[in-house]
Amino acid sequence: MSTIPVCAVPEGAVVEVAASPYPYPLPVEHTALVMIDFQRDFMEAGGFGETLGNNVALLRASLEPGARLLAAARKAGMLVVHTLEAHKPDLSDLPRSKQLRGNLPPELRIGAEGAMGRILVAGEPGNGIVPEVAPIEGEWQVHKPGKGAFWATGLHEKLQARGITHLLFAGVTTEVCVQTSMREANDRGYECLLVTDATGKPSAAYFPEFKEAAIKMIEAQGGIVGWTADTAAVEAALTAMPNP
């Protein structure tokens, strides 16, 4: 797979986000917002997240800031990418190790019939994105068979073709699919910002201590994986830019 070089800030409108460990330069025309797995299967009762024993109500704290972030990105004219952890109906893209992990009974595994259709299967009601942050026409939807957004999806090549160099990440959960996608992007040369409240407050995650640790790992050593900031900081930066 080809990679893009470590990014210099491209030409065009650039704003600065108050971020940690230091300000994040955001070139609006070359930035995409990646909304990770805001799916009913993970965020509503009866979905896959609940079958694993998680309190899915905790994740809903990410929806209000996630919706604000999405609105700000749309107003700025940024590319928006929505990912869904979704498998083909015949499960040909589901590794057996993933299907069996967790030692769950067959009726609770990926592909089984759940309260909102077959669990984590593309096209099923539970696999769709919650209405608060649903895609609109022109926004990309990427079905991913793994935790990360870049494996077996072609997303990297599509982003390169659009000249995207910077990525903002929101979604669920920080410690699993969001962090995995961000690390994949970091290795491919993208400059990445985690929008912390749009991935749920630390007290509003499946495992609050995991989220806190993930944030520390991302911004450690001068931003070894990327930057972190909240929705208000991104909104303030985009508000300060000239009209797109």
C-alpha positions as CSV (number, residue, x, y, z in Angstrom):
1,M,0.0,0.0,0.0
2,S,1.3,3.5,-0.9
3,T,1.6,6.1,1.9
4,I,1.6,9.8,2.1
5,P,4.5,11.7,3.5
6,V,4.6,13.4,6.9
7,C,2.4,16.4,6.3
8,A,3.4,19.9,5.9
9,V,0.3,22.2,6.2
10,P,-1.1,22.4,2.6
11,E,-2.1,25.7,1.0
12,G,-5.5,27.1,1.5
13,A,-7.5,28.2,4.6
14,V,-5.8,27.1,7.8
15,V,-7.1,27.6,11.3
16,E,-5.6,26.7,14.6
17,V,-7.3,24.5,17.2
18,A,-6.5,24.9,20.8
19,A,-5.4,21.3,21.5
20,S,-3.1,19.2,23.6
21,P,-0.1,18.8,23.6
22,Y,0.1,22.0,21.5
23,P,-2.1,23.8,18.9
24,Y,-3.3,21.8,15.9
25,P,-3.1,23.4,12.5
26,L,-6.2,22.5,10.6
27,P,-6.2,23.1,6.8
28,V,-9.9,23.0,6.2
29,E,-9.8,22.0,2.5
30,H,-7.5,19.1,3.2
31,T,-9.2,17.8,6.4
32,A,-11.9,15.2,6.8
33,L,-14.1,14.4,9.8
34,V,-14.2,10.7,10.5
35,M,-17.3,9.6,12.5
36,I,-16.5,6.1,13.8
37,D,-19.3,3.6,14.3
38,F,-22.1,5.7,15.7
39,Q,-24.3,2.6,15.2
40,R,-27.4,1.3,16.8
41,D,-25.7,-2.0,17.4
42,F,-23.3,-0.2,19.8
43,M,-25.4,2.6,21.2
44,E,-28.9,1.2,21.7
45,A,-30.5,-1.5,23.9
46,G,-30.6,-4.9,22.2
47,G,-27.5,-4.3,20.0
48,F,-24.2,-6.0,20.0
49,G,-22.7,-3.8,22.6
50,E,-25.3,-4.7,25.1
51,T,-25.0,-8.4,24.3
52,L,-21.4,-8.1,25.5
53,G,-22.6,-6.9,28.9
54,N,-21.9,-3.2,28.4
55,N,-24.1,-0.3,29.6
56,V,-24.8,1.2,26.2
57,A,-26.6,4.2,27.7
58,L,-23.2,5.6,28.8
59,L,-22.1,6.1,25.2
60,R,-24.9,8.5,24.4
61,A,-23.0,11.3,26.0
62,S,-21.0,11.5,22.8
63,L,-24.1,12.3,20.6
64,E,-24.7,15.9,21.5
65,P,-21.1,17.0,20.9
66,G,-20.9,14.7,18.0
67,A,-23.8,16.3,16.3
68,R,-22.3,19.8,17.0
69,L,-19.0,18.7,15.5
70,L,-20.8,17.3,12.5
71,A,-22.7,20.5,11.9
72,A,-19.5,22.6,12.2
73,A,-17.7,20.4,9.7
74,R,-20.6,20.5,7.2
75,K,-20.8,24.3,7.5
76,A,-17.1,24.6,6.8
77,G,-17.4,22.4,3.7
78,M,-15.2,19.6,5.1
79,L,-15.4,16.0,3.8
80,V,-17.3,13.8,6.2
81,V,-16.7,10.0,6.5
82,H,-19.0,7.7,8.5
83,T,-17.7,4.3,9.3
84,L,-19.7,1.2,10.2
85,E,-18.4,-2.0,11.6
86,A,-20.3,-4.2,9.2
87,H,-20.0,-7.6,7.7
88,K,-21.3,-9.1,4.5
89,P,-24.5,-11.1,4.9
90,D,-22.7,-14.4,4.1
91,L,-20.0,-13.5,6.7
92,S,-17.3,-14.2,4.2
93,D,-15.3,-11.2,5.6
94,L,-15.7,-12.3,9.2
95,P,-12.6,-14.1,10.6
96,R,-13.6,-17.1,12.7
97,S,-11.4,-15.8,15.5
98,K,-13.5,-12.7,15.7
99,Q,-16.8,-14.6,15.5
100,L,-15.8,-16.8,18.4
101,R,-14.0,-14.2,20.6
102,G,-15.7,-13.5,23.9
103,N,-16.8,-17.1,24.4
104,L,-20.4,-16.0,23.7
105,P,-23.2,-18.4,23.0
106,P,-24.0,-18.8,19.3
107,E,-27.2,-16.7,19.6
108,L,-25.2,-13.6,20.7
109,R,-22.4,-13.8,18.1
110,I,-21.8,-11.6,15.1
111,G,-24.3,-12.7,12.4
112,A,-26.8,-14.1,14.8
113,E,-30.4,-12.7,14.8
114,G,-30.7,-10.1,17.5
115,A,-33.3,-7.6,18.6
116,M,-32.5,-5.3,15.7
117,G,-31.7,-7.8,13.0
118,R,-28.6,-9.8,12.5
119,I,-25.7,-8.5,14.6
120,L,-23.1,-6.4,12.8
121,V,-24.4,-7.3,9.4
122,A,-24.6,-4.6,6.7
123,G,-28.1,-3.5,5.9
124,E,-29.6,-4.7,9.1
125,P,-31.6,-2.2,11.2
126,G,-29.2,-2.4,14.1
127,N,-26.2,-1.9,11.9
128,G,-27.3,1.6,10.8
129,I,-26.1,4.9,12.2
130,V,-28.2,6.5,14.9
131,P,-30.4,9.4,13.7
132,E,-28.7,12.1,15.7
133,V,-25.6,11.9,13.5
134,A,-26.9,10.2,10.4
135,P,-25.2,10.8,7.0
136,I,-26.5,13.1,4.4
137,E,-26.1,13.0,0.7
138,G,-22.5,13.3,-0.4
139,E,-21.0,12.0,2.8
140,W,-19.0,8.8,2.6
141,Q,-20.0,5.6,4.3
142,V,-17.3,3.0,4.8
143,H,-18.1,-0.5,5.8
144,K,-15.2,-2.0,7.8
145,P,-14.8,-5.6,8.7
146,G,-12.3,-4.9,11.5
147,K,-11.8,-2.4,14.3
148,G,-9.8,0.1,12.2
149,A,-11.2,2.2,9.3
150,F,-8.2,1.5,7.0
151,W,-7.9,-2.2,6.9
152,A,-9.7,-3.8,3.8
153,T,-11.8,-0.7,3.1
154,G,-9.8,1.3,0.5
155,L,-10.3,4.5,2.6
156,H,-6.6,5.5,2.4
157,E,-6.6,5.5,-1.4
158,K,-9.9,7.5,-1.5
159,L,-8.6,10.1,1.0
160,Q,-5.4,10.5,-1.0
161,A,-7.3,11.1,-4.2
162,R,-9.2,13.9,-2.4
163,G,-5.9,15.5,-1.1
164,I,-6.8,14.8,2.5
165,T,-3.9,15.2,4.9
166,H,-5.6,15.9,8.3
167,L,-8.3,13.9,10.1
168,L,-10.6,14.7,13.0
169,F,-11.9,11.6,14.8
170,A,-15.2,11.2,16.7
171,G,-17.2,8.1,17.6
172,V,-17.2,5.0,19.7
173,T,-15.4,3.7,21.4
174,T,-12.2,5.7,22.1
175,E,-10.3,2.7,23.4
176,V,-11.1,0.3,20.6
177,C,-12.3,1.4,17.1
178,V,-11.5,5.1,17.4
179,Q,-8.0,4.6,18.7
180,T,-7.3,1.7,16.2
181,S,-8.4,3.9,13.3
182,M,-6.3,6.9,14.6
183,R,-3.2,4.7,14.9
184,E,-3.7,3.3,11.4
185,A,-4.0,6.9,10.1
186,N,-0.9,8.0,12.0
187,D,1.1,5.3,10.4
188,R,-0.1,6.4,7.0
189,G,1.1,10.0,7.5
190,Y,-2.1,11.8,8.4
191,E,-2.2,14.5,11.1
192,C,-4.9,13.3,13.5
193,L,-7.0,15.1,16.2
194,L,-9.2,13.2,18.6
195,V,-12.3,15.2,19.6
196,T,-12.6,14.0,23.1
197,D,-16.2,14.8,24.1
198,A,-17.5,13.6,20.7
199,T,-16.1,10.2,21.7
200,G,-18.0,10.3,25.1
201,K,-16.8,11.9,28.3
202,P,-14.5,9.8,30.4
203,S,-17.4,9.0,32.7
204,A,-19.5,8.0,29.7
205,A,-17.6,5.1,28.1
206,Y,-17.9,1.4,28.4
207,F,-14.6,1.5,30.4
208,P,-13.9,5.1,31.6
209,E,-10.4,4.2,32.8
210,F,-9.6,2.8,29.3
211,K,-10.6,6.1,27.6
212,E,-8.5,8.2,30.0
213,A,-5.5,5.9,29.3
214,A,-6.1,6.1,25.5
215,I,-6.1,9.9,25.6
216,K,-2.9,10.0,27.5
217,M,-1.3,7.5,25.0
218,I,-2.4,9.6,22.0
219,E,-0.9,12.9,23.2
220,A,2.2,11.5,25.0
221,Q,5.7,12.3,23.8
222,G,4.6,15.5,22.0
223,G,1.7,13.9,20.3
224,I,3.1,10.5,19.3
225,V,-0.2,9.5,17.8
226,G,-1.9,12.9,17.5
227,W,-3.6,15.8,19.2
228,T,-6.7,16.0,21.5
229,A,-9.2,18.7,21.9
230,D,-12.9,19.1,22.6
231,T,-15.8,20.1,20.3
232,A,-15.8,23.7,21.5
233,A,-12.2,24.2,20.5
234,V,-12.9,22.9,17.0
235,E,-16.0,25.0,16.7
236,A,-14.1,28.1,17.8
237,A,-11.4,27.5,15.2
238,L,-13.8,26.9,12.3
239,T,-15.9,30.0,13.3
240,A,-12.8,32.1,13.0
241,M,-12.1,31.0,9.4
242,P,-13.3,33.0,6.3
243,N,-16.5,31.9,4.7
244,P,-15.9,28.7,2.8
